[in-house]
Every structure is written in structure tokens, then in C-alpha cells.
């Protein structure tokens, strides 16, 4: 009995010694932090939209006649936002982050409407929303019924900004504490009244000051900015500061070395996660989230712990029809109610098809990207090509009439000596919509030789040859020269006497246009350009840099320069190859 008592006493004393140690270890491990992320709401109140029955951007389509070229479900926006907030209210998560583009055009009516929805939600639920403006939010001065910066800050004073620890005087940037040792640094890098981005020296200094303060306070910083901090597809940086943050390599390197490991971004309406490592060996992640009102209508739930960062992608797959305006036909309502995902995908693909109808109006935008000035011969040539291509892109993919008339892409291709593979696609843009939808969804797994990409290449080349053949040779040459295409192999010029010779010439030219402009873009969007994956990932926590299999985004100077050299060599070799074949 005595021995049993002594044994019990020893066990009790051991437990008393172990408990404080266990509590000490447990105290060092901070509780998890979870946030939801929804981006690019592009809200436009129904009162600002015309009746849906009067919208006819895709004539004759029973489901998607009201589509816009951006693929944004504007008439369905309020219903989508309501469904999203309903889900967020039911979740145990406390924080919602919105990295910009709250409105479609930055009008007062748009901001007041979405701000009221968000403010009422906060008041009702006690949850906290943090947001920043995107390039659509502060577009012009208030004299044009749009906001300026001070107006934005007043309207959203109770949404994020009322929790700010520090504010930047020249922008809508701020910091705010989250739970469990984390602090948000929301960076407004938008150039107001433009679509570009820029971090001024003053804003950069303010960010550095917040980094130092966070270290003093023992906080881990989580970043939020509208434009991409890293490339998400292979040639994104060619667009300059319109897609990526201005000087994104320098800023990403600095942020990584400062220890801001995770950033949430929007802007591109796609789901993607990119990573990069600075020259000093510090990793940074850019978690880009799809537009909430664009296929696949995704949002994120991200949980930070001491052991990992878990990214989960979720989708709006149903909406309450009572939030829709009057005017939807029964076929639309049935599909929305029975399979919202299919409706959204169909809408997105229809938006790509509507590009054909908008092609003549796109000349100015395309000319700007190619640096072709209005009033020049090159601009006139481009305008003609755009008009002809618009008509060609509307044509069915395959000949269904059996008449001698050339009224399908298949017959256009045959005239150019190109064979079109058989498929269930209806036209060229139907294929493009399928490919691009996979890019928006994330975790793209197509290859350049896959059936859909091969068919698109065949069809697009045929349409381009058709367009170029139907304008004067001298005009086409002016366009080629303005685009900086190599003229080796394209020097026939005035010696073309027959339509056959002209066709051969334009076929060679079309291949060069495809190689120089279309192929690099396609190759960068049909596969996931940068590691890790895009949708559901478990990533390393702050203070840890694990090995990631796959290619990461290039931000250190030596690697970036080598990558550019490789691209240039590839373009030259492909151009020579195309010329040699012809």
C-alpha cells in the first residue's frame, strides 16, 4: 500500500512538473488566422443598367444576348454578391479582404450602392471588411459624376479605414491589425484616372516605415494590392504597369526581403498563385483571385498557422433569382436555377464570341498597344484587317450549306491550303472561349499540341490569311513594318501579279504575325506558367522557405535577363523556321 502511494505521488508530481512546460509550449503556438478574399466585384446598381431585354451585343442568342465583352455578369451581380455575403455570414471567419475594383466605372451611384451593402453587412454581422480601390474605382474627377480620392475615403470610412493603425496621406493605403499576430498592409498603387499602377517614393518610404513598425510590434505582415505583384502568365510584363505593378520585380524583391511573404491581388479576373525568390533567398507569394462576377465566380478562404498556409478556392454555384431584375426569359432563368456554373461558363464563352461584333471598334485599342498612330497608312491597314477579321470570325467553323460560296472558316482555310480538324465547336471564338475559360479557372493543363489549341491555331491562321489577302499588298506591308515584323521573306511587294502569289505571301506573313504575337500569348495562358498550383494549395508559413517543384516567377536581375534573352532567341529561330518552310 505504501509502495502504491509513493508511486501515485511520483506520477502526480511528474504531471505537475509537465503541465507548466506543456502550457508554455502551447502558448508559443499562435492560433490560426482565417480570411476570405473576393475581388473585382465591379458593382453597378440595377438602376444604372438599361432593361436587359434591350441589350443585344450578341444578336440572336436566346441566353446571352445581354453579354458584355468582359464576361462580367453585371445583371446578375447583385444576386452573386448577396449569395457570397450570405455564405460569409454563416462561416466562422471574421475577416473579408477585397483587393480593388469595387465598381465598374467609379460613378457615385455605384460606390454608394456597394458601400451601403458592405456597411449594412458589417453592422448586422459584426464581421470586418478591408478593401482598397482598383483601377476602376477612382477614374476621373467628381465633375464627371465620379469620385476622387477624398470622396472614396469618405464613402468607405467605416469599411476598413475605421480600423486603420496608420494611413498614407497621398493614397488609400493603410495598415490594420488582424488576429493572432498578423497585420494587414493594404497598398493603393493605382494611378487615378488611368489603368496603370505606380508606387511613388513617398509611398515606398511609408511601406518601409510600416515594415519596421510591424517588427517592433511583433506582427507578421500580409499584403494586399490590386495589380499583380508577380507575373501570372509568361508574357504579362509586356503590358507594362497595366497588368503588373510598376517595377514589379524591384518591388517584389524589396517586399520579400522585408518579410511580407503573402500578397492578395485581383485585377486580371483569373485564379492563379505565383511565387518568386529574391536574390537573398526570400520567397514571396502573389495569390490572385478571380472576379467574383466572372466565370468561374471564385473566392478564397486562406488560413495562416505556424505550420502552413492553406489556400482553398470556393465558387458561387447558385444564386437567389429574386435578386435578378425583370426581363430575364424563362430559358435563362431555368439554366441559372438548375446549373449556374454552366450558365456562367456559357456567358463567358459568349463574351468571347461577342468580340467579333466589337472588332471594328477595337482598332483604336489594338493600334495603341502596337504603337500605331491614327491617321497613318498603318492605322488604315489595321482598321481594314479588323473589319474583315470581325466578319470572318462570325462565320461557322465548318461548311454546312454545301454551296460553292466561301461561307465557313473551313473553306477559307482550304483556299489557304490549311486543313481544319473536325470537332464539335461552332466557330473560332467558341474554341478561344473554351481555352481562355480554363486560364481564368486556374490550374491550366493544356499543351500547344492539344486538340483544342491545334484547332484554334489552324482556324486563326486561316482567318488571318483571309483578312490579309483581302487588303492591298502595299497596305499590308505598311502594317507589317509598323509592327516591327522581320521583312526577310516578305520582300515580294510589288512583284505580286496573281492572287495565288498574294495568297502565298500572306500565308507567310500570317505565320509570322502568329509567331510574334499570338503564339507567345497562347503558350503562356494554356498552362500554369509558375509554381505552385492555383486553386487548393498548402504553402509554407512565415519564416520558412521550402522547396517548390516547378518554375517560379523571375524577379532577380540575372535570371530575368537570361529569360528575356531566351525569349528573343526563340522568336528569331521561330521566325526563320517559318520563313524557311515557305
C-alpha positions in Angstrom: 0.0 0.0 0.0 2.8 2.3 0.9 4.6 1.5 -2.3 1.5 2.2 -4.4 1.0 5.5 -2.6 4.6 6.5 -3.3 4.2 5.6 -7.0 1.0 7.6 -7.3 2.7 10.6 -5.6 5.6 10.4 -8.1 3.2 10.3 -11.0 1.3 13.3 -9.6 4.5 15.3 -9.1 5.6 14.5 -12.6 2.3 15.7 -14.0 2.6 18.9 -12.0 6.1 19.5 -13.5 5.0 18.6 -17.1 1.8 20.8 -17.1 3.6 24.2 -17.0 6.0 23.1 -19.7 3.2 21.9 -21.9 1.3 25.2 -21.4 4.5 27.1 -22.2 5.0 25.3 -25.5 1.3 25.6 -26.4 1.4 29.4 -25.7 4.2 29.8 -28.2 2.0 28.4 -31.0 -0.4 31.2 -32.1 -4.0 30.4 -33.0 -4.8 30.3 -36.8 -6.0 33.3 -38.7 -8.5 32.7 -41.5 -9.6 35.3 -44.1 -11.9 35.3 -47.1 -10.8 37.0 -50.3 -13.2 38.2 -53.0 -12.0 40.6 -55.8 -13.2 42.7 -58.7 -16.9 42.9 -57.8 -17.4 45.7 -60.5 -20.7 46.6 -58.9 -23.2 48.5 -61.0 -26.7 49.0 -59.4 -29.6 47.7 -61.5 -31.0 51.2 -61.7 -27.9 52.2 -63.8 -28.3 49.3 -66.2 -30.7 49.5 -69.1 -33.5 46.9 -69.4 -32.0 43.5 -70.1 -34.3 42.9 -73.0 -32.9 45.9 -74.8 -29.3 44.6 -74.7 -28.3 43.0 -77.9 -24.5 42.6 -78.0 -24.8 39.0 -79.3 -27.7 39.2 -81.7 -30.0 36.1 -81.9 -28.6 34.3 -78.8 -31.5 33.3 -76.6 -29.4 33.0 -73.4 -26.6 35.6 -73.8 -27.9 38.4 -75.9 -27.1 40.8 -73.0 -23.5 39.7 -72.7 -20.6 42.2 -72.4 -17.2 41.7 -73.9 -15.6 41.4 -70.5 -17.6 38.4 -69.5 -18.8 40.1 -66.3 -22.3 39.1 -65.1 -23.5 42.7 -64.4 -27.2 42.0 -64.4 -26.6 39.1 -62.1 -24.0 41.0 -59.9 -26.3 41.9 -57.0 -27.6 38.3 -56.7 -24.0 37.0 -56.7 -22.8 39.5 -54.1 -25.8 38.6 -51.9 -25.1 34.9 -52.1 -21.4 35.4 -51.3 -22.1 37.6 -48.3 -24.7 35.1 -47.1 -22.1 32.4 -47.2 -19.5 34.6 -45.4 -22.1 35.4 -42.7 -22.6 31.7 -42.0 -18.9 31.0 -41.8 -16.8 31.3 -38.6 -14.3 33.5 -40.5 -14.2 37.1 -39.2 -12.3 39.0 -42.0 -13.0 39.7 -45.7 -10.4 41.2 -48.0 -11.4 42.9 -51.3 -8.3 43.9 -53.3 -10.0 46.5 -55.5 -12.4 47.2 -58.4 -15.5 47.5 -56.2 -17.3 49.3 -59.0 -17.4 49.1 -62.8 -16.9 52.7 -63.7 -16.3 54.6 -60.5 -19.6 56.5 -60.6 -21.0 57.9 -57.3 -24.2 55.7 -57.7 -22.0 52.6 -58.0 -19.9 53.4 -54.9 -22.8 54.4 -52.8 -24.7 51.3 -53.6 -21.9 48.8 -52.9 -20.7 50.7 -49.9 -24.2 50.5 -48.4 -24.4 46.8 -48.9 -21.0 46.2 -47.3 -21.6 48.7 -44.4 -25.0 47.1 -43.6 -23.4 43.7 -43.7 -20.8 44.8 -41.2 -23.3 46.4 -38.9 -25.6 43.3 -38.9 -22.9 40.6 -38.5 -20.0 42.3 -36.6 -17.6 41.0 -39.2 -14.9 43.2 -40.6 -14.2 44.1 -44.3 -10.9 45.5 -45.5 -10.7 47.0 -49.0 -8.7 49.2 -51.4 -9.5 50.9 -54.7 -8.7 49.3 -58.0 -8.2 50.9 -61.4 -12.0 51.1 -62.0 -12.8 52.9 -58.7 -11.2 56.4 -59.0 -11.3 57.0 -62.7 -12.0 60.7 -63.2 -12.7 63.9 -61.2 -16.1 64.2 -59.4 -17.1 66.8 -62.0 -17.9 63.9 -64.3 -20.1 62.2 -61.6 -17.2 60.1 -60.5 -15.1 60.1 -57.3 -11.7 61.4 -56.4 -9.6 60.0 -53.6 -11.1 62.1 -50.7 -14.6 61.1 -51.8 -13.5 57.4 -51.8 -12.1 57.7 -48.3 -15.3 59.3 -47.0 -17.6 56.7 -48.6 -15.7 53.8 -47.2 -14.6 55.4 -43.9 -16.5 52.7 -41.9 -15.3 49.8 -44.1 -11.7 49.1 -43.2 -10.4 52.6 -42.8 -12.0 53.0 -39.4 -9.7 50.2 -38.1 -6.6 51.7 -39.6 -3.5 51.9 -37.4 -1.6 54.0 -40.0 -2.7 55.8 -43.2 -0.7 57.1 -46.1 -1.5 60.7 -46.9 -1.3 60.5 -50.7 -3.2 57.3 -51.3 -5.8 55.0 -49.9 -3.1 52.8 -48.3 -3.3 51.8 -44.7 -2.5 49.1 -42.1 -4.8 47.3 -39.7 -4.3 44.6 -37.2 -5.9 41.2 -37.8 -6.0 38.4 -35.2 -3.2 36.2 -33.8 -0.1 38.2 -34.6 -0.9 39.2 -38.2 -1.2 42.7 -39.6 -2.7 43.7 -43.0 -0.8 46.2 -45.1 -3.3 47.4 -47.9 -1.4 49.2 -50.6 -3.2 51.6 -53.1 -0.8 51.7 -56.0 -3.4 52.9 -58.6 -2.8 55.8 -60.9 -6.1 57.7 -60.6 -7.9 58.4 -63.9 -5.7 55.8 -65.6 -5.5 52.0 -65.5 -1.8 51.8 -64.6 0.0 51.4 -61.3 2.9 53.1 -59.5 4.4 53.1 -56.1 5.8 56.6 -55.5 9.0 57.1 -53.5 6.8 58.6 -50.7 4.5 55.5 -50.7 7.6 53.3 -50.8 9.0 55.1 -47.7 5.7 54.7 -45.9 5.6 51.0 -46.6 9.2 50.6 -45.3 8.1 52.5 -42.1 5.2 50.1 -41.6 7.5 47.1 -42.0 9.8 48.5 -39.3 6.9 49.2 -37.0 5.5 45.7 -37.6 8.8 44.2 -36.5 8.8 46.3 -33.3 5.2 45.2 -32.6 6.0 41.5 -33.4 3.5 41.4 -36.2 3.6 39.4 -39.5 2.5 41.5 -42.5 0.0 40.2 -45.0 -0.1 42.4 -48.2 -3.0 43.4 -50.4 -2.6 45.4 -53.7 -4.8 45.5 -56.8 -2.3 44.9 -59.7 -0.2 41.8 -60.0 2.9 41.8 -57.8 4.3 38.9 -59.8 3.8 37.6 -63.3 0.9 35.1 -63.5 1.5 34.2 -67.2 4.6 34.2 -69.2 4.4 37.5 -71.1 2.3 39.5 -68.7 5.0 42.1 -68.0 5.0 43.1 -71.7 1.8 45.1 -70.8 4.0 47.3 -68.5 2.2 48.7 -65.5 -1.3 48.0 -66.8 -1.3 44.4 -65.5 1.7 44.1 -63.2 2.6 46.6 -60.5 5.0 49.1 -61.9 8.6 48.0 -61.3 7.1 44.7 -60.0 10.5 42.9 -59.9 12.1 45.6 -57.7 9.0 45.9 -55.5 8.6 42.2 -55.1 12.2 41.8 -54.3 12.1 44.5 -51.7 8.8 43.2 -50.1 10.3 39.6 -50.0 13.4 40.9 -48.2 11.3 42.9 -45.8 9.4 39.8 -44.9 6.0 40.5 -46.5 5.6 36.9 -47.6 2.0 36.8 -48.8 0.1 39.2 -51.1 -3.5 39.1 -52.2 -4.2 40.6 -55.7 -7.0 40.8 -58.3 -7.3 42.8 -61.5 -6.8 40.0 -64.1 -10.0 38.2 -63.3 -8.2 34.8 -63.1 -7.3 32.3 -60.3 -3.5 32.0 -60.0 -0.8 31.7 -57.4 2.7 32.7 -58.4 5.9 32.6 -56.3 9.3 34.1 -56.5 12.6 34.1 -54.6 14.7 37.2 -54.2 18.5 37.2 -54.7 18.8 37.0 -50.9 16.8 33.8 -50.8 13.5 35.2 -49.5 10.3 33.9 -51.0 7.1 35.9 -51.8 3.7 34.7 -53.0 1.1 36.5 -55.1 -2.4 34.9 -54.6 -4.5 36.3 -57.4 -8.3 35.8 -57.1 -10.8 35.7 -60.0 -13.5 38.4 -60.4 -16.5 37.3 -58.2 -18.9 38.1 -61.1 -16.9 36.4 -63.9 -16.6 32.7 -64.6 -15.8 30.6 -62.5 -17.1 33.1 -59.8 -14.4 32.1 -57.3 -13.4 33.4 -53.9 -10.7 32.2 -51.5 -10.5 31.1 -47.9 -6.9 31.3 -46.6 -5.8 30.1 -43.2 -2.5 31.1 -41.7 -0.9 28.9 -39.0 2.6 28.5 -37.6 2.9 25.3 -39.6 1.4 26.1 -43.0 -0.7 28.5 -45.1 -3.7 26.7 -46.6 -5.4 28.2 -49.7 -8.9 26.9 -50.5 -10.8 28.0 -53.6 -14.6 28.1 -53.5 -17.2 29.0 -56.0 -20.6 30.7 -56.3 -22.7 27.9 -57.8 -26.2 29.1 -57.1 -28.0 32.5 -56.7 -31.4 33.7 -55.5 -33.5 34.5 -58.5 -35.4 37.2 -56.6 -32.4 39.4 -56.8 -32.4 39.4 -60.6 -34.1 42.3 -62.4 -37.2 41.8 -64.5 -36.7 40.9 -68.1 -34.9 37.5 -68.0 -36.6 35.0 -70.2 -37.6 31.6 -69.0 -34.8 29.7 -70.7 -32.3 32.0 -68.9 -34.0 31.6 -65.5 -34.1 27.8 -65.9 -30.4 27.5 -66.6 -29.4 29.9 -63.8 -31.5 28.0 -61.3 -30.6 24.4 -62.5 -26.9 24.9 -63.3 -25.5 28.3 -62.5 -21.9 27.1 -63.2 -22.9 26.1 -66.8 -24.8 29.4 -67.3 -21.7 31.4 -66.1 -19.4 29.4 -68.4 -21.7 29.9 -71.4 -21.9 33.6 -70.6 -18.1 33.8 -70.5 -17.7 32.0 -73.9 -20.4 34.2 -75.3 -18.5 37.3 -74.3 -15.5 36.0 -76.3 -17.8 35.4 -79.3 -19.1 39.0 -79.0 -15.6 40.2 -79.7 -16.3 39.6 -83.4 -19.1 42.1 -83.3 -16.9 44.6 -81.5 -13.9 44.0 -83.7 -14.3 47.2 -85.8 -14.5 49.3 -82.6 -11.3 47.7 -81.3 -9.0 49.2 -83.9 -8.0 52.2 -81.7 -7.2 50.0 -78.7 -5.2 47.5 -80.7 -3.4 50.3 -82.5 -2.4 51.8 -79.2 -0.9 48.6 -78.0 1.1 48.3 -81.3 2.0 52.0 -81.1 0.3 52.7 -84.4 -0.9 56.3 -84.7 -4.3 57.3 -86.0 -4.3 58.9 -89.5 -1.4 56.8 -90.7 -1.4 54.2 -93.5 -0.7 51.5 -90.9 -3.8 52.5 -88.9 -5.9 52.3 -92.0 -4.5 48.9 -92.8 -5.2 47.7 -89.3 -8.7 49.0 -89.4 -9.3 47.1 -92.7 -7.9 43.9 -91.2 -10.0 44.3 -88.0 -13.2 44.7 -90.1 -12.5 41.7 -92.3 -11.5 39.5 -89.4 -14.6 40.5 -87.5 -16.7 39.2 -90.3 -14.6 36.1 -90.7 -14.8 35.3 -87.0 -18.6 35.3 -87.2 -18.6 32.5 -89.8 -19.4 28.9 -88.8 -16.3 26.8 -88.4 -17.5 24.1 -90.9 -19.3 24.2 -94.2 -22.9 23.3 -93.6 -24.6 24.6 -96.8 -22.7 22.6 -99.4 -22.7 25.6 -101.7 -19.6 26.8 -103.7 -19.7 30.1 -101.8 -17.0 30.6 -99.2 -19.1 30.9 -96.1 -17.1 29.0 -93.4 -13.7 29.0 -91.8 -13.1 25.5 -93.2 -13.5 26.8 -96.7 -11.3 29.9 -96.0 -8.7 27.5 -94.7 -8.9 25.3 -97.7 -8.2 28.3 -100.0 -5.1 29.0 -97.9 -4.0 25.4 -98.0 -4.9 24.8 -94.4 -6.8 21.7 -93.2 -9.2 22.2 -90.3 -9.7 19.2 -87.9 -13.2 18.0 -87.2 -14.8 18.9 -83.8 -18.0 20.0 -82.1 -17.0 23.6 -82.0 -19.2 26.1 -83.8 -16.7 28.9 -84.7 -13.2 30.1 -84.0 -14.2 32.2 -80.9 -16.0 29.2 -79.5 -12.7 27.4 -79.3 -10.9 30.5 -77.9 -13.6 30.8 -75.2 -13.0 27.3 -74.1 -9.2 27.8 -73.9 -9.5 31.1 -72.1 -12.0 29.9 -69.6 -9.5 27.3 -68.5 -7.0 30.1 -67.9 -9.5 32.0 -65.8 -10.3 28.9 -63.8 -6.7 28.2 -62.9 -4.5 25.0 -62.9 -4.4 25.1 -66.7 -3.2 21.8 -68.2 -3.5 22.3 -72.0 -0.5 21.8 -74.3 0.4 23.5 -77.5 -0.4 20.3 -79.3 -3.7 19.5 -77.6 -6.8 19.2 -79.9 -8.4 22.5 -78.9 -5.2 24.5 -79.2 -4.3 22.9 -82.5 -7.7 23.6 -83.9 -7.6 27.2 -82.8 -4.1 27.6 -84.4 -5.4 26.2 -87.7 -8.6 28.3 -87.7 -7.0 31.6 -86.5 -4.3 31.3 -89.1 -6.9 30.7 -91.8 -8.9 33.8 -90.7 -5.8 35.9 -90.6 -4.7 34.8 -94.1 -8.2 35.6 -95.3 -8.1 39.1 -93.8 -4.6 39.9 -95.1 -5.4 38.6 -98.6 -8.4 40.9 -98.9 -6.4 44.2 -98.4 -3.9 45.7 -100.9 -0.3 44.3 -100.6 1.2 47.8 -100.1 -1.2 48.4 -97.2 -0.3 45.0 -95.6 3.4 45.8 -95.9 2.9 49.1 -94.2 1.2 47.3 -91.3 3.9 44.7 -91.1 6.6 47.3 -90.9 4.8 49.2 -88.2 4.6 46.0 -86.1 8.3 45.5 -86.4 8.0 42.2 -88.2 11.1 40.9 -89.9 10.9 41.6 -93.6 13.2 38.7 -94.7 11.0 36.5 -96.9 8.4 39.3 -97.2 10.1 41.4 -99.9 7.9 40.4 -102.8 5.9 43.6 -102.5 5.0 45.0 -106.0 6.1 41.8 -107.8 2.9 40.0 -106.8 0.8 39.7 -110.0 -1.6 36.9 -109.2 -4.0 36.1 -106.4 -2.1 32.8 -105.9 1.2 34.6 -105.3 -0.5 37.0 -103.0 -2.0 34.1 -101.0 1.4 32.5 -100.6 2.8 35.8 -99.5 0.1 36.5 -96.9 0.3 32.9 -95.6 3.9 33.5 -94.8 3.1 36.9 -93.2 0.2 35.4 -91.2 2.6 32.8 -89.7 5.0 35.5 -88.7 2.2 37.5 -87.0 1.1 34.4 -85.2 4.6 33.5 -84.1 5.4 37.0 -82.9 2.2 38.0 -81.2 -0.4 35.2 -80.8 1.8 32.1 -80.1 3.7 33.7 -77.1 0.4 34.7 -75.6 -1.2 31.3 -76.2 1.7 29.4 -74.7 1.6 31.5 -71.6 -2.1 31.0 -70.9 -2.7 27.4 -71.8 -0.6 26.1 -69.0 0.1 27.2 -65.4 3.2 29.3 -66.0 4.5 29.5 -62.5 4.6 27.2 -59.4 2.8 26.4 -57.2 -0.7 25.4 -58.3 -3.5 27.9 -58.5 -6.5 26.6 -56.5 -6.1 24.4 -53.4 -2.6 24.6 -52.0 -0.8 24.1 -48.7 2.1 26.5 -48.6 4.9 27.1 -46.1 4.4 29.6 -43.2 6.2 32.8 -42.4 9.9 32.3 -41.6 10.2 29.1 -43.7 11.3 28.7 -47.4 10.5 25.2 -48.6 11.5 23.7 -52.0 8.8 24.2 -54.7 8.8 21.9 -57.7 8.4 23.9 -60.9 9.3 27.3 -62.4 8.9 30.4 -60.2 8.4 34.0 -61.4 11.6 35.8 -62.3 12.5 38.8 -60.1 16.2 38.7 -59.6 18.1 40.6 -62.3 20.4 37.9 -63.7 17.5 35.3 -64.0 15.2 37.9 -65.5 17.7 39.0 -68.2 18.5 35.4 -69.1 14.8 34.8 -69.5 14.4 37.8 -71.9 17.4 36.6 -74.0 15.9 33.2 -74.3 12.6 34.7 -75.4 14.3 36.8 -78.1 16.3 33.9 -79.4 13.1 31.8 -79.5 11.3 34.5 -81.6 14.2 34.8 -84.0 14.5 31.0 -84.5 10.8 30.5 -85.0 10.6 33.4 -87.5 13.5 31.9 -89.5 11.8 28.5 -89.4 8.5 29.9 -90.6 10.2 31.7 -93.5 12.2 28.6 -94.5 9.1 26.4 -94.6 7.6 28.8 -97.2 
